[in-house]
Amino acid sequence: MIDQRTDFHALFGLPSQGVSALCTTRWLRPKMQRVSLQANQDFNLAVHASDDPQRVLINRALLLQQFDLPAEPLWLDQVHGTQIHRVVESKSSSSPPVADGATTRLQNQVLAVLTADCLPLILATKDGAQVAVVHVGWRGLASGIIGVAVDCFNGAPLVAWIGPGIGPCHFEVGPELKEKFPSDLFAAGRPPDRVLLDLPQAAQRDLASAGVSEIKMSGVCTVCSVNDFYSYRQEGVTGRFATLVWRESR
């Protein structure tokens, strides 16, 4: 589990290649004094999550300071699509890119996605030359976002980490999704027609199909771990936690 600045390649037993990663929780470590307005949004990092935008900006400043990030993260306008934003030069923008993932070869360019049940996915080349972070929900999976993200690496050998998201123990969906995923990814839900979808396993399969063989999963269900992670399914009105990756200067 990545809950502090982590040498990403060390997770895979590879020599350090200067890639760092971070997955926040609903608390700073150690638990912080409340900043956001609602009790369930203590370290919310999303401006769209029914929170005071100024409080969110304070949280983002704390994120930068607490974890000694090399730069302000590139925040995205996530729309459950398949667009992966390529960052080829470091420059500020007045509005976040409309995309559900970002990739870069730049050093000290922090990439981020926000989630609260969808899966955060980190990708990196084994030599640490390129990284990506992706917001993976069922819509993105069904539309092939993982294949799109992997294609951004032009066939380079990759490692992947699937972060905290809703698990098969709680992701109950309607029968309309049965046409979008293989039948063995479902388990029986509430009668007569609800089913449970294994979203992490679906993501793992898509990664394998795209040629990624080294995959690690956090194994954390956001609903089961709602005291530490935000869960839209469990809470309705809630915050978002962030998953970040960047290449360190060498």
MONORKA-V747307 format. One record per residue. N is the residue number from 0. RES is the residue in one small letter. PHI is phi in whole degrees, 0 to 359 (NA if undefined). PSI is psi in whole degrees, -180 to 180 (NA if undefined). BURIAL is + if it has 24 or more other C-alpha atoms within 12 Angstrom, else -. Layout:
N|RES|PHI|PSI|BURIAL  N|RES|PHI|PSI|BURIAL
This chain:
0|m|NA|128|+  1|i|266|105|+  2|d|231|17|+  3|q|204|175|+  4|r|303|124|+  5|t|230|139|+  6|d|288|104|+  7|f|300|-43|+  8|h|291|-26|+  9|a|296|-26|-  10|l|298|-26|+  11|f|255|8|+  12|g|70|23|-  13|l|263|156|-  14|p|301|146|-  15|s|301|128|-  16|q|242|20|+  17|g|74|28|+  18|v|251|124|+  19|s|248|151|+  20|a|217|160|+  21|l|204|136|+  22|c|235|116|+  23|t|282|169|+  24|t|239|-170|+  25|r|280|2|+  26|w|230|147|+  27|l|286|158|+  28|r|256|123|-  29|p|289|170|-  30|k|306|134|-  31|m|263|165|-  32|q|293|142|-  33|r|300|134|-  34|v|247|-50|+  35|s|290|164|+  36|l|282|-34|-  37|q|260|150|-  38|a|299|-30|-  39|n|267|14|+  40|q|227|49|+  41|d|294|-46|+  42|f|235|45|+  43|n|295|133|+  44|l|246|10|+  45|a|251|129|+  46|v|283|-14|+  47|h|263|9|-  48|a|256|44|+  49|s|55|40|-  50|d|235|163|+  51|d|290|119|-  52|p|305|-34|-  53|q|293|-35|-  54|r|293|-37|+  55|v|296|-40|+  56|l|297|-36|-  57|i|297|-44|+  58|n|300|-41|+  59|r|294|-36|+  60|a|294|-39|-  61|l|295|-38|+  62|l|301|-47|+  63|l|300|-42|+  64|q|283|-47|-  65|q|298|-39|-  66|f|253|10|+  67|d|51|49|-  68|l|292|147|+  69|p|287|-17|+  70|a|196|164|+  71|e|299|133|+  72|p|298|150|+  73|l|278|108|+  74|w|272|145|+  75|l|248|155|+  76|d|267|95|+  77|q|276|132|+  78|v|229|15|-  79|h|61|36|+  80|g|255|-153|+  81|t|233|12|+  82|q|285|130|+  83|i|247|119|+  84|h|277|125|+  85|r|267|121|+  86|v|261|110|+  87|v|250|-12|-  88|e|210|147|-  89|s|277|113|-  90|k|203|149|-  91|s|279|153|-  92|s|230|147|-  93|s|286|-20|-  94|s|221|146|-  95|p|290|145|-  96|p|298|142|+  97|v|278|105|-  98|a|192|164|+  99|d|243|21|+  100|g|185|165|+  101|a|213|150|+  102|t|219|152|+  103|t|202|158|+  104|r|249|-1|+  105|l|287|149|+  106|q|274|147|+  107|n|62|20|+  108|q|262|108|+  109|v|274|125|+  110|l|256|147|+  111|a|212|148|+  112|v|230|154|+  113|l|247|136|+  114|t|216|164|+  115|a|201|47|+  116|d|144|-41|+  117|c|298|162|+  118|l|271|131|+  119|p|273|136|+  120|l|234|129|+  121|i|251|135|+  122|l|236|145|+  123|a|207|145|+  124|t|290|152|+  125|k|296|-27|+  126|d|271|3|-  127|g|74|13|+  128|a|279|-20|+  129|q|212|144|+  130|v|226|164|+  131|a|206|154|+  132|v|226|141|+  133|v|223|139|+  134|h|267|116|+  135|v|240|102|+  136|g|253|-179|+  137|w|294|-33|+  138|r|294|-44|+  139|g|296|-42|+  140|l|300|-48|+  141|a|297|-27|+  142|s|267|-2|-  143|g|89|29|+  144|i|297|-32|+  145|i|293|-42|+  146|g|297|-39|+  147|v|298|-44|+  148|a|295|-45|+  149|v|296|-37|+  150|d|299|-24|+  151|c|296|-16|+  152|f|263|1|+  153|n|54|41|-  154|g|84|2|-  155|a|292|145|-  156|p|298|134|+  157|l|237|158|+  158|v|239|152|+  159|a|221|145|+  160|w|231|126|+  161|i|259|118|+  162|g|271|-171|+  163|p|298|134|+  164|g|199|177|+  165|i|295|132|+  166|g|267|171|+  167|p|295|-14|+  168|c|288|-19|+  169|h|227|-10|+  170|f|275|78|+  171|e|273|129|+  172|v|227|172|+  173|g|274|171|-  174|p|294|-18|-  175|e|296|-24|-  176|l|280|-13|+  177|k|295|-22|+  178|e|278|-11|-  179|k|258|-14|-  180|f|222|155|+  181|p|302|146|-  182|s|297|-30|-  183|d|282|0|-  184|l|272|-2|+  185|f|249|148|+  186|a|233|163|+  187|a|295|136|+  188|g|250|-149|-  189|r|288|135|-  190|p|297|152|-  191|p|266|-18|-  192|d|223|10|-  193|r|277|146|-  194|v|225|160|+  195|l|254|125|+  196|l|257|135|+  197|d|269|88|+  198|l|294|-45|+  199|p|300|-39|+  200|q|292|-38|+  201|a|299|-42|+  202|a|295|-42|+  203|q|299|-41|+  204|r|295|-42|+  205|d|295|-38|+  206|l|297|-46|+  207|a|298|-41|-  208|s|295|-29|-  209|a|274|2|+  210|g|98|9|+  211|v|269|116|+  212|s|259|-23|-  213|e|258|100|+  214|i|231|130|+  215|k|242|144|+  216|m|240|140|+  217|s|293|-32|+  218|g|73|13|+  219|v|260|124|+  220|c|267|126|+  221|t|292|-28|+  222|v|287|-46|+  223|c|295|-30|+  224|s|249|39|-  225|v|293|-17|+  226|n|288|-19|-  227|d|247|-28|+  228|f|233|149|+  229|y|288|145|+  230|s|221|111|+  231|y|295|-38|+  232|r|296|-39|+  233|q|279|-36|+  234|e|248|-22|-  235|g|77|-92|-  236|v|279|116|-  237|t|202|173|+  238|g|271|-167|+  239|r|224|141|+  240|f|259|163|+  241|a|245|146|+  242|t|240|128|+  243|l|231|151|+  244|v|212|148|+  245|w|201|158|+  246|r|267|127|+  247|e|282|154|+  248|s|293|141|-  249|r|253|NA|-
